[in-house]
């Protein structure tokens, strides 16, 4: 049984090398049982069952009566799904108290849906075992249970192992994984920090710590972790990607661009990240480059609705509405359930003076997603422009309920209430508008000059 990383010592590397050279040349070199067990386990860990079987055949020629090698044979049968044969071998050759034999039997039980019996055996093993490598045995059990997503039972073995060896990094990592599965993210963060106190240059721990902070929307802390990860391992492409996401969520688009480009050097065919890069340039108001990357993303994946949407938004910003209409149609084809797609379509139709069609697009967008204060306001504006004040009022009310800070919203609401002769609310919202807009009265009277006597007293 080996650690999670399966790091080989120079001595272990020499054993593997000697065996492979002897096997290649057909030499009948002698290896003791312990070395042969290690060789077989090495191949099993690598998932190379064929080499493990060849090593077993070679081993049994040298040591035909070894119960330890029969246990390895059972391990191979288990890997091949020959569980009944494996269990028969273990029952026939098992040595009382032999941890490898007990572990293998428990593994077979676990893989044949006898979880409770397997856990009982695992507990018997660790409770009776007092050797220095108890933590490693607990680690093997925990990893096995985690493969089967049994986080309920793994806690017992994690605590047992850490009591024996509190600084076992692999076991601490599994502990953090266990906590993540229980949605105990803050506690998992504590464990990763504990790991990094022991081994500050463990880049994988920095990466996992970054992901936990990112998922908690703690983007600055996540960025700090990914930066440490990259400092240790500058070629960790996925860490560069996550760094880009952190900067993006912090609205730091220039460093986000750098990080995304670093990632795309290794993964140039990634349509999603190429679109993210376009969005960074869009937020920097560099619309020509933004459009270039959005169209590149769409070329990589014509079904990338976000890329077509980004291209359409660039056309809105540069007032090229005809081209924008072409792109937004492709965005809707790719993602017909996107509220944002229909909101942008409504804006493009409005700019092309297709007012009724624009209203329909906005209404459909709001059917898909109610929480869109700007879309409610835009729809209210359209109703105001066409003199449909009764329809404008509830749109403005929805917008105000969701975001009362929208530009000139309080002034527009005051005017809409005036148009439907609700003068109390007219004055209430006009009072709010005057606090923000010094020219509120001038704007109001330019539309409703007859309201002067109401507003000026």
Secondary structure, DSSP 4 states (H G I P E B T S, - for coil): ---SS-PPPHHHHHHHHHHHHHHHHT------HHHHHHHHHHHHHTT-HHHHHHHHHHHHHH-TT-HHHHHHHHHHHHHTT-HHHHHHHHHHHPPTT-HHHHHHHHHHHHHTT-HHHHHHHHHHHHHH--STTHHHHHHHHHHHHHHTT-HHHHHHHHHHHHHH-TT-HHHHHHHHHHHHHTT-HHHHHHHHHHHHHH-TT-HHHHHHHHHHHHHTT-HHHHHHHHHHHHHH-TT-HHHHHHHHHHHHHTT-HHHHHHHHHHHHHH-TT-HHHHHHHHHHHHHTT-HHHHHHHHHHHHHH-TT-HHHHHHHHHHHHHTT-HHHHHHHHHHHHHH-TT-HHHHHHHHHHHHHTT-HHHHHHHHHHHHHH-S--HHHHHHHHHHHHHTT-HHHHHHHHHHHHHH-TTSTTHHHHHHHHHHHTT-HHHHHHHHHHHHHH-TTHHHHHHHH-GGGHHHH--
